[in-house]
Structure formats: structure tokens, C-alpha cells
Amino acid sequence: MDDSELAALLAGCADCPYPGAWQDAPFPERAVDGVRYAVVAVDPGVGVLGVRRDDGSLWELPEADGGPHLVNSGVEDFAAFNAAYREAAAEADAYEGPGGGLDDAAALEAAEEAADALTEALLERFAALDAEAVADEDSFWSVAAEELGYGMSV
């Protein structure tokens, strides 16, 4: 896939839960362990998101120690995950809670249950789209789903 096709697939993904700056085509190259990546987003001091040139998978590439971590098996999967995340985020934003405030134990428990349900539903949806991307509980999308739920129950 060339950079213009890659840029088209990534259009609209800039609001994903990645704090870095999205790059424009033509994408800079980065090699890690002999594998070439197109750098599509950069978070200075943390790392980058890179698309493997040989298979189109999307990876987190840390700036310091450590190897690449799979984000998605393909850019199309990343776009689908981003859409699912946006829908879940809208649901979380619309959640008004059971009332009662932060001092009400029953209200807090209900909010935590709702947050857990949203997180689990999102993770199930992710797994149906690209199971490998959420196979590890510390993966990019697993953490994003958990954080979305945490924000809902606070």
C-alpha cells in the first residue's frame, strides 16, 4: 500500500485515544530490527505509531527500550476500532449515572457496574474485529477501553 492509500485509510482516525500528532503523507520511515515502518503518528518522548511496510499492520514503536507492540493487524482494523471506540465514548459521555453523588455507595457501585459493562462490551466488539489486538490486557486498545470505563465511573 502506498502512502496516499494509507493516508486515506487513516483519515478520520486522529481522534483515537493516542495523544501524539498525526503525520501527513509522505510518511517518514523508521526501521526497527530490520523491519521498515511508515511513521503515521508521533508522541515525542514516548514513541510513534508505525505501519509495517511489508504487511500493513500497525504497531507502537517506543523511543526508548523495548520492542514494537501490536496495535492492530491492519490499518482497516485500526479504522474499525477507532469507530467502535468513538461510539463507546459517545455512550460514556451520555451516561448520566444513577444519581446520588459521590457520597452514595449504591450510586458509585451502579456507576462502576455501568462502566465495567461498557468496557466489556467494547472489548468484545474489538475481539470480534481483530482478536490479536486485544489478546493482551496491556495492549493499546485494551488499555483504552479500560480508561474509557474508568472515566465513566469517576
Buried (B, 14 or more C-beta within 10 A) or exposed (E): BEBEEBBEBBEEBEEBBBEBEBBEBEBEEBEBEEBEBBBBBBBEEEBBBBBBBEEBBBBBBBEEEEEBBBBBBBBBBBBBBBBBBBEBBEBBEEBEBBEBEEEBEEBBEBBBEBBBEBBEBBBEBBBEBBEEBBEEEEBBBBBBBBEBBEEBBE
